[in-house]
Amino acid sequence: MKIRVDVSNKQLTAEILELLTRAGHTLERTEWDLAFVGTPEAAAALRREHPIRAIIVVTKIGDVAARVRALEAGADDAFDASFAPSQMMARVGSAARRAALTSPPADQIAIDGCTIDLSASTATRAVTVPLTTREVEIVRWLSSRPGQVVSRAELLQHVWRVAAGSETRAVDLAIAALRGKLEREPGKPAIIVSVRGAGYRWG
């Protein structure tokens, strides 16, 4: 499992990392399945960006109120820093199983903190914005080919449904507008990536 660890206490972070690494988990900052954080506020912020993925909060020893707030903020689990290693690993497995049971519908895509709902024609990153029919078709075409380079000619043919030799400037303008709705930093895209001289790649 890919796990993100954002606990401010360095010693606690080291202990968690050691346990996770020993159990064969991969440490990941962006495309993670489960995150460890240290406060209810951090859990709430992550939950807004990632409605599906699992979140565990590790609080100060004896801070029952913080654990309650963490669960109210959307965390899947919360325990304090006095945890036993076996208890932590059991809770990691439990949170992962719950997250798997709530996997997103086929028309919902979660990538780099953005949730795209193709059936509702919306994209959400802090706020929800509408997508045009063409933008939905672009997302559907690119996301169905993750990691593959898709040429402008291919997009013209399958999304615009015009001859592949037509003017490709329309594709670039549409991609620029779509990035403005999906990307964390449109000038440094992480979702729709340009491949110089070839086209675009999803993710």
C-alpha positions in Angstrom: 0.0 0.0 0.0 1.2 3.6 -0.7 1.2 5.6 2.5 1.8 9.3 3.2 3.2 10.3 6.7 2.7 13.9 7.8 3.2 13.8 11.6 5.1 16.8 12.9 6.8 14.9 15.8 10.1 13.7 14.2 10.6 10.7 16.6 7.0 9.6 16.1 7.4 10.0 12.4 10.5 7.8 12.4 8.8 5.1 14.4 5.8 5.0 12.0 8.0 5.0 9.0 10.1 2.1 10.4 7.0 0.0 11.1 5.4 0.7 7.6 8.7 0.0 5.8 9.2 -3.2 7.7 5.6 -4.3 6.7 6.4 -3.7 3.0 4.4 -0.5 2.5 5.6 2.2 0.0 6.0 5.8 1.2 4.4 8.3 -1.2 3.6 12.0 -1.1 1.1 12.5 -3.9 -0.7 9.4 -5.1 -1.3 7.7 -1.7 -3.9 5.2 -0.4 -3.6 6.1 3.3 -2.3 9.1 5.1 -1.0 9.6 8.7 -1.4 13.1 10.0 -1.0 14.7 13.5 -4.0 17.0 13.9 -7.8 17.1 13.3 -7.2 20.2 11.1 -4.8 18.3 8.9 -7.3 15.5 8.6 -10.1 17.9 7.6 -7.9 19.6 4.9 -7.0 16.2 3.4 -10.6 15.0 3.5 -11.7 18.0 1.5 -9.2 17.2 -1.3 -9.5 13.4 -1.0 -13.0 12.2 -0.2 -12.2 8.5 -0.8 -8.8 7.8 0.6 -8.1 6.6 4.2 -6.8 9.0 6.8 -5.5 8.2 10.3 -4.7 10.8 12.9 -2.0 10.2 15.6 -2.6 12.6 18.5 -0.6 13.5 21.7 -0.8 10.9 24.4 -4.0 11.2 26.4 -5.6 13.8 24.2 -9.1 12.2 23.9 -10.7 15.5 22.7 -8.3 15.7 19.7 -9.2 12.1 18.7 -12.9 12.9 18.8 -12.3 16.0 16.7 -10.3 14.0 14.3 -13.1 11.5 13.7 -15.6 14.4 13.4 -13.3 16.0 10.8 -13.5 12.9 8.6 -10.6 10.7 9.7 -11.1 7.0 9.4 -9.3 6.3 12.7 -7.5 8.2 15.5 -5.2 7.0 18.3 -2.5 8.6 20.5 1.2 8.3 20.3 1.3 5.5 22.9 0.2 2.9 20.4 1.6 -0.6 20.3 3.1 -1.5 16.9 0.7 -4.4 16.4 -2.2 -2.2 17.1 -1.1 0.4 14.6 -0.6 -2.2 11.8 -4.0 -3.7 12.6 -5.6 -0.3 12.3 -3.8 0.4 9.0 -5.3 -2.8 7.6 -8.7 -1.9 8.9 -8.7 1.7 7.4 -7.5 0.3 4.1 -10.3 -2.2 3.9 -12.9 0.5 4.7 -11.5 2.7 2.0 -11.6 -0.1 -0.5 -15.3 -0.7 0.2 -16.0 3.0 -0.7 -14.2 3.1 -4.0 -15.4 5.9 -6.3 -17.9 5.3 -9.1 -16.6 4.6 -12.6 -17.5 8.2 -13.7 -15.5 9.8 -10.8 -11.8 10.3 -11.1 -9.6 11.4 -8.2 -6.1 12.7 -9.2 -3.6 15.1 -7.6 -6.2 16.4 -5.2 -8.8 17.1 -7.9 -12.1 15.1 -8.1 -13.6 14.9 -11.5 -17.2 13.8 -11.8 -17.8 13.0 -15.5 -21.5 12.2 -15.1 -22.1 15.5 -13.3 -19.7 17.4 -15.6 -17.9 19.0 -12.6 -14.4 19.2 -11.2 -13.7 19.9 -7.5 -10.5 21.3 -5.9 -11.6 23.3 -2.8 -14.5 24.6 -5.0 -16.6 22.9 -7.6 -16.5 24.2 -11.2 -18.6 23.1 -14.2 -17.0 21.3 -17.2 -18.2 21.7 -20.8 -19.3 18.6 -22.7 -16.0 18.8 -24.7 -13.9 19.1 -21.6 -15.6 16.0 -20.2 -14.8 14.1 -23.5 -11.2 15.3 -23.3 -10.9 14.0 -19.7 -12.6 10.7 -20.6 -10.3 10.1 -23.6 -7.1 11.0 -21.9 -7.8 9.3 -18.6 -8.7 6.0 -20.4 -5.1 6.0 -21.6 -3.0 6.8 -18.5 0.7 7.2 -19.2 0.2 7.1 -22.9 1.0 10.1 -25.2 -2.1 11.2 -27.1 -1.5 13.4 -30.1 -3.5 16.5 -31.0 -4.5 14.8 -34.2 -6.0 11.9 -32.2 -7.9 14.3 -30.0 -9.3 16.1 -33.0 -10.4 12.9 -34.6 -12.0 11.3 -31.5 -13.2 14.3 -29.4 -13.8 17.1 -32.0 -14.7 14.4 -34.6 -13.0 16.3 -37.4 -10.2 15.3 -39.8 -6.9 14.7 -38.1 -5.1 17.2 -40.4 -7.2 20.1 -39.2 -5.9 23.0 -37.3 -4.6 21.8 -33.9 -4.6 25.2 -32.2 -8.1 24.5 -31.0 -6.8 21.5 -29.0 -4.1 23.6 -27.2 -6.7 26.3 -26.3 -9.1 23.7 -24.9 -6.4 22.0 -22.9 -5.3 25.3 -21.5 -8.8 26.1 -20.3 -9.3 22.7 -18.9 -6.0 22.9 -16.9 -7.3 26.1 -15.3 -10.1 24.0 -13.8 -8.2 20.8 -12.9 -4.6 21.7 -12.1 -3.2 22.8 -8.7 -0.8 25.0 -10.7 -2.0 25.3 -14.4 1.5 26.6 -15.3 3.1 23.4 -13.9 0.5 20.8 -14.9 0.5 17.4 -13.2 -2.7 16.0 -14.6 -2.6 16.8 -18.3 1.1 16.9 -19.1 2.5 18.2 -22.3 4.9 16.0 -24.2 7.0 18.2 -26.5 6.4 17.6 -30.1 4.0 14.7 -29.5 0.9 15.8 -27.6 -0.5 15.2 -24.1 -0.3 12.6 -21.4 -2.7 11.9 -18.5 -0.9 11.9 -15.1 
